[in-house]
Amino acid sequence: MKENDLVLCKVEKVTNTITFVRLPNGKQGTIISPEIAPGRIKFMRQYVVPNKQIVCKILEILGDNIHLSLRRVNSKEKKEVMQKFKQEQAINVAFKQILGERLEEINKEILKEFTTLSEFIDAAKHDEKLITNYVPKVNQESIQKLTEKGKTNLELKQNILIKCLEDDGIKRIKKVFEIEDKNISITYIAAGQFKLKLQTENFKEGKNQMTEILEEFEKRAKENNCEFFATDEK
């Protein structure tokens, strides 16, 4: 885990000033009251209740002290983390049904190299040999089907506003948006307004790729004397 990561935590203890939570790696984290919700909190338990799962953002890691925020997580981020958690639960159930008594032994070997079974399945989508390395031959076909089920694409979106005041502004905008990638599409909305869409199988990798794309577009915009703005689609 690192700063700015989103994590699913379990609330353990609630006081008027600090909320104590348990993180996925078993460590304890803390949330001070200003990071629970904006403004003055009248009833803390409207936001945090013992044994409830909440999505938090890591603000700072100081040795064993992990400081978190609840209020800095938006609804879209919360939804994505919860979906990932449900996916992990589903994969765990599937592994148990497929591997039976050998589950613990095989999981132990997989988790030496991968953080979660979901991470293993994501890797196996791109490298089928991983399944043969860890899973007995009799179960390989069933595990392979799990990777096929997981190949649904996510779609990341950005709203883009671009202004080119030169006489050949349209030509310059086309230069900014020149890109050869079948997973990327740019749609005209209105004067100077466009929507950028990126198809990806992995949310985290997709976010990194989207950042690189936007940085490249912004660089080209400056080179072509254009103003460039990008915002997440809500």
Stockholm file with secondary structure:
# STOCKHOLM 1.0

chainA/1-234         MKENDLVLCKVEKVTNTITFVRLPNGKQGTIISPEIAPGRIKFMRQYVVPNKQIVCKILEILGDNIHLSLRRVNSKEKKEVMQKFKQEQAINVAFKQILGERLEEINKEILKEFTTLSEFIDAAKHDEKLITNYVPKVNQESIQKLTEKGKTNLELKQNILIKCLEDDGIKRIKKVFEIEDKNISITYIAAGQFKLKLQTENFKEGKNQMTEILEEFEKRAKENNCEFFATDEK
#=GR chainA/1-234 SS CCTTCEEEEEEEEECSSEEEEECTTSCEEEEEGGGTSSSCCSCGGGTCCTTCEEEEEEEEEETTEEEEESTTCCHHHHHHHHHHHHHHHHHHHHHHHHHGGGHHHHHHHHHHHCSSHHHHHHHHHHCTHHHHHHSCHHHHHHHHHHHHHTCCCEEEEEEEEEEECSTTHHHHHHHHTCCCCTTEEEEEEETTEEEEEEEESCHHHHHHHHHHHHHHHHHHHHHTTEEEEEEECC
#=GC SS_cons         CCTTCEEEEEEEEECSSEEEEECTTSCEEEEEGGGTSSSCCSCGGGTCCTTCEEEEEEEEEETTEEEEESTTCCHHHHHHHHHHHHHHHHHHHHHHHHHGGGHHHHHHHHHHHCSSHHHHHHHHHHCTHHHHHHSCHHHHHHHHHHHHHTCCCEEEEEEEEEEECSTTHHHHHHHHTCCCCTTEEEEEEETTEEEEEEEESCHHHHHHHHHHHHHHHHHHHHHTTEEEEEEECC
//
